[in-house]
Amino acid sequence: MTTISLKLPDSLEARLTAEAKRRRTTKSAIVRDAVEQAFAKKKGFVSCADLVRDLIGSQPGPRDASTNKKYLEDYGLERRHRTR
């Protein structure tokens, strides 16, 4: 991965810092995403992931939910509770 430097106005850097904190990620990751989105829009291609990018990671849950199969063991099974 190549490193570049970037000069930002103080107000934009403050917004970037706040967004990184909100998303619990790095400023570099946000800048990379923004550059990728800019190039994707230029080509006219928008994926489903692009449409929900700001929602990814915004809901509480286990950090390994997408890779740990134990969370899917009973997914979709209807559970019936008997009442007495």
C-alpha positions as a Markdown table, in Angstrom:
| # | Residue | x | y | z |
|---|---|---|---|---|
| 1 | Met | 0.0 | 0.0 | 0.0 |
| 2 | Thr | 1.3 | 3.4 | -0.9 |
| 3 | Thr | 1.3 | 6.4 | 1.5 |
| 4 | Ile | 0.4 | 9.9 | 0.3 |
| 5 | Ser | 0.0 | 13.1 | 2.3 |
| 6 | Leu | -3.0 | 15.4 | 2.0 |
| 7 | Lys | -3.6 | 19.0 | 3.2 |
| 8 | Leu | -7.1 | 19.7 | 4.5 |
| 9 | Pro | -8.6 | 22.8 | 5.9 |
| 10 | Asp | -9.0 | 22.6 | 9.7 |
| 11 | Ser | -12.8 | 22.4 | 9.5 |
| 12 | Leu | -12.7 | 19.5 | 7.1 |
| 13 | Glu | -10.1 | 17.7 | 9.2 |
| 14 | Ala | -12.3 | 18.2 | 12.3 |
| 15 | Arg | -15.3 | 16.6 | 10.4 |
| 16 | Leu | -13.1 | 13.8 | 9.3 |
| 17 | Thr | -11.9 | 13.1 | 12.8 |
| 18 | Ala | -15.4 | 13.2 | 14.2 |
| 19 | Glu | -16.6 | 10.8 | 11.5 |
| 20 | Ala | -13.8 | 8.4 | 12.1 |
| 21 | Lys | -14.6 | 8.4 | 15.8 |
| 22 | Arg | -18.3 | 7.8 | 15.1 |
| 23 | Arg | -17.6 | 4.9 | 12.7 |
| 24 | Arg | -14.8 | 3.6 | 15.0 |
| 25 | Thr | -12.4 | 3.5 | 12.1 |
| 26 | Thr | -9.4 | 5.4 | 10.9 |
| 27 | Lys | -9.3 | 8.7 | 9.0 |
| 28 | Ser | -7.3 | 6.9 | 6.3 |
| 29 | Ala | -10.1 | 4.3 | 5.8 |
| 30 | Ile | -12.7 | 7.0 | 5.4 |
| 31 | Val | -10.5 | 8.9 | 2.8 |
| 32 | Arg | -9.9 | 5.6 | 0.9 |
| 33 | Asp | -13.7 | 4.9 | 0.8 |
| 34 | Ala | -14.4 | 8.5 | -0.4 |
| 35 | Val | -11.9 | 8.2 | -3.2 |
| 36 | Glu | -13.3 | 4.8 | -4.3 |
| 37 | Gln | -16.8 | 6.2 | -4.2 |
| 38 | Ala | -15.7 | 9.2 | -6.3 |
| 39 | Phe | -14.2 | 6.9 | -9.0 |
| 40 | Ala | -17.2 | 4.5 | -8.9 |
| 41 | Lys | -19.7 | 7.4 | -9.4 |
| 42 | Lys | -17.5 | 8.7 | -12.3 |
| 43 | Lys | -18.0 | 5.3 | -14.0 |
| 44 | Gly | -21.7 | 5.4 | -13.3 |
| 45 | Phe | -21.6 | 2.2 | -11.2 |
| 46 | Val | -23.1 | 2.0 | -7.7 |
| 47 | Ser | -23.2 | -1.2 | -5.9 |
| 48 | Cys | -25.5 | -2.3 | -3.0 |
| 49 | Ala | -22.6 | -1.9 | -0.6 |
| 50 | Asp | -22.1 | 1.7 | -1.8 |
| 51 | Leu | -25.7 | 2.4 | -1.0 |
| 52 | Val | -25.5 | 1.2 | 2.6 |
| 53 | Arg | -21.8 | 2.0 | 3.3 |
| 54 | Asp | -22.7 | 4.5 | 6.0 |
| 55 | Leu | -24.8 | 1.9 | 7.8 |
| 56 | Ile | -22.2 | -0.9 | 7.9 |
| 57 | Gly | -21.0 | -1.4 | 11.4 |
| 58 | Ser | -23.6 | 1.0 | 12.9 |
| 59 | Gln | -25.7 | -1.7 | 14.6 |
| 60 | Pro | -24.7 | -3.4 | 17.8 |
| 61 | Gly | -23.8 | -7.1 | 17.7 |
| 62 | Pro | -20.9 | -9.5 | 17.8 |
| 63 | Arg | -17.8 | -8.3 | 15.9 |
| 64 | Asp | -17.4 | -11.7 | 14.2 |
| 65 | Ala | -21.0 | -12.1 | 13.1 |
| 66 | Ser | -20.1 | -12.2 | 9.4 |
| 67 | Thr | -17.5 | -14.9 | 9.8 |
| 68 | Asn | -18.6 | -17.0 | 12.7 |
| 69 | Lys | -21.0 | -19.7 | 11.5 |
| 70 | Lys | -22.4 | -20.4 | 15.0 |
| 71 | Tyr | -24.6 | -17.3 | 14.6 |
| 72 | Leu | -26.3 | -18.9 | 11.6 |
| 73 | Glu | -27.0 | -22.3 | 13.1 |
| 74 | Asp | -30.7 | -21.7 | 13.8 |
| 75 | Tyr | -31.3 | -18.8 | 11.4 |
| 76 | Gly | -34.7 | -18.9 | 9.8 |
| 77 | Leu | -36.0 | -21.6 | 12.1 |
| 78 | Glu | -39.4 | -20.7 | 13.6 |
| 79 | Arg | -39.4 | -21.0 | 17.3 |
| 80 | Arg | -42.7 | -21.8 | 19.0 |
| 81 | His | -43.2 | -21.1 | 22.6 |
| 82 | Arg | -45.9 | -23.1 | 24.3 |
| 83 | Thr | -48.1 | -21.3 | 26.8 |
| 84 | Arg | -49.7 | -23.1 | 29.6 |
